[in-house]
């Protein structure tokens, strides 16, 4: 089922300590603001509810994601490092929070989406 386009904008902080010559341990934490633009079947469901008189927004849905990670960094040059990271995170999006009277009937719907994610990163760092 297609729910739309997801955009995440976040902040990442890393703490690094050298544990051997040219080799370091990296611990990180990332916080993301998630913005979902409804599309596909989800946009169709929103439109169906609006046609039935249920007050719901067709605008973007807001959520968050948190991803702690651990990794290693190897210095191949004074200003160039190879890096490997593993992360396990959680994300949450509120899709519907409706509690309204519709044509004399109380309509309640609370729907959210939560997921866990596993990330692997491999890259190069250039120190300026």
Phi, psi and omega per residue, in radians:
X1 nan 2.277 3.140
X2 -1.575 2.258 3.133
X3 -1.960 -0.178 3.094
X4 2.368 -2.784 -3.112
X5 -1.894 2.230 -3.105
X6 -1.841 2.271 3.093
X7 -2.139 2.287 3.100
X8 -2.129 2.341 3.104
X9 -2.198 2.175 -3.007
X10 -2.492 -3.096 -3.141
X11 -2.249 2.350 3.136
X12 -2.224 2.341 3.055
X13 -2.137 2.410 3.141
X14 -2.206 2.535 3.023
X15 -2.112 2.266 -3.084
X16 -2.218 2.443 3.033
X17 -2.375 2.453 3.112
X18 -1.411 2.231 -3.141
X19 -1.946 -0.229 3.042
X20 -2.765 2.915 3.124
X21 -1.029 2.176 3.110
X22 1.253 0.063 -3.079
X23 -2.223 2.272 -3.110
X24 -2.322 2.742 3.061
X25 -1.766 2.368 -3.121
X26 -2.152 2.240 3.048
X27 -2.088 2.251 -3.071
X28 -2.313 2.859 3.073
X29 -2.543 2.269 -3.141
X30 -2.136 2.346 3.028
X31 -2.025 2.254 3.131
X32 -2.142 2.472 2.922
X33 -1.626 2.147 -3.116
X34 -1.793 2.342 3.127
X35 -2.219 2.045 -3.127
X36 -1.843 2.125 3.007
X37 -1.641 1.981 -3.074
X38 -0.989 2.496 3.100
X39 -2.755 3.036 3.068
X40 1.026 -2.420 -3.098
X41 -1.124 -0.544 3.124
X42 -1.160 -0.766 3.084
X43 -1.101 -0.655 3.085
X44 -1.095 -0.710 3.126
X45 -1.152 -0.714 3.086
X46 -1.050 -0.804 -3.132
X47 -1.117 -0.693 3.107
X48 -1.080 -0.775 3.130
X49 -1.118 -0.733 3.133
X50 -1.107 -0.691 3.110
X51 -1.102 -0.514 3.125
X52 -1.515 0.027 3.088
X53 1.584 0.160 3.119
X54 -1.408 2.187 -3.117
X55 -1.321 1.791 3.080
X56 -2.469 2.572 -3.095
X57 -1.478 2.507 3.039
X58 -1.669 0.087 -3.115
X59 -1.359 -3.103 -3.095
X60 -1.147 2.641 3.061
X61 -1.791 2.473 -3.056
X62 -1.928 2.435 3.111
X63 -2.597 -2.914 -3.141
X64 -2.571 2.817 3.065
X65 -2.456 2.490 3.114
X66 -2.260 2.253 -3.079
X67 -2.413 1.742 2.990
X68 -1.384 2.639 -3.135
X69 -2.553 2.811 3.055
X70 -2.395 2.535 -3.105
X71 -2.814 -3.042 -3.134
X72 -2.307 2.623 3.126
X73 -2.304 2.297 3.141
X74 -2.120 2.172 -3.115
X75 -1.452 2.011 3.072
X76 -1.670 -0.216 3.098
X77 -2.728 2.930 -3.141
X78 -1.005 -0.559 -3.072
X79 -2.079 0.173 -3.135
X80 -2.301 2.199 3.132
X81 -2.148 2.522 2.923
X82 -1.659 2.490 -3.049
X83 -2.394 2.457 3.083
X84 -2.282 2.268 -3.121
X85 -2.296 2.558 2.984
X86 -2.150 2.333 3.140
X87 -2.381 2.571 3.063
X88 -2.292 2.056 -3.028
X89 -2.257 -3.140 -3.106
X90 -2.427 2.438 3.074
X91 -2.319 2.700 -3.090
X92 -2.507 2.342 3.051
X93 -2.316 2.298 3.052
X94 -1.576 2.007 -3.090
X95 -1.602 -0.835 3.105
X96 -2.390 2.357 2.965
X97 -2.397 1.450 -3.034
X98 -2.037 2.277 3.006
X99 -2.556 1.602 -3.012
X100 -2.568 2.711 3.026
X101 -1.491 2.218 -3.134
X102 -2.200 1.960 3.138
X103 0.892 0.790 3.085
X104 1.415 0.046 3.138
X105 -2.067 2.361 3.120
X106 -1.352 2.139 3.139
X107 -1.940 2.126 3.140
X108 -2.196 2.252 3.086
X109 -2.613 2.174 3.118
X110 -2.261 1.814 -3.079
X111 -2.197 2.293 3.103
X112 -2.392 2.932 3.105
X113 -2.241 2.222 3.126
X114 -2.256 2.450 3.136
X115 -2.555 2.717 2.999
X116 -1.857 2.590 3.119
X117 -2.395 2.585 3.092
X118 -2.053 2.239 -3.121
X119 -2.195 2.460 3.037
X120 -2.122 2.279 3.140
X121 -2.196 2.414 3.064
X122 -2.385 2.186 -3.080
X123 -2.818 -3.068 3.103
X124 -2.124 2.435 3.058
X125 -1.922 2.363 3.063
X126 -2.032 2.100 -3.107
X127 -1.560 2.155 -3.134
X128 -1.520 nan nan
